[in-house]
Amino acid sequence: MLGTSVDSLAGGTKAAAKGAAAQPRLLIPMVLVMMYNRWNAILVPEYGFMHLELIPMLVGFFTYKIAMFTQAIQESVPDVGNHEV
């Protein structure tokens, strides 16, 4: 993904903006914001569902991403203390 981001910068400002908007890593936060908007605009007033808050939704998502990143780093770095000869 990083290579695609860097390649899109070579095309100028317009290509960089288009490349940034089409990145899959931005898709889930965008979908969360759209769900939040539609949920609170349609379902809460008409059907009385509970009101959602945007900040806790995004904090939960990014906390999950940090945990996944940490786990990937721990799996890729070998244990120094457990060497068998």
Secondary structure as GFF3:
##gff-version 3
##sequence-region A 1 85
A	DSSP	alpha_helix	2	9	.	.	.	ID=ss1
A	DSSP	alpha_helix	13	21	.	.	.	ID=ss2
A	DSSP	three_ten_helix	24	26	.	.	.	ID=ss3
A	DSSP	alpha_helix	27	38	.	.	.	ID=ss4
A	DSSP	pi_helix	39	43	.	.	.	ID=ss5
A	DSSP	alpha_helix	44	47	.	.	.	ID=ss6
A	DSSP	alpha_helix	54	76	.	.	.	ID=ss7
###
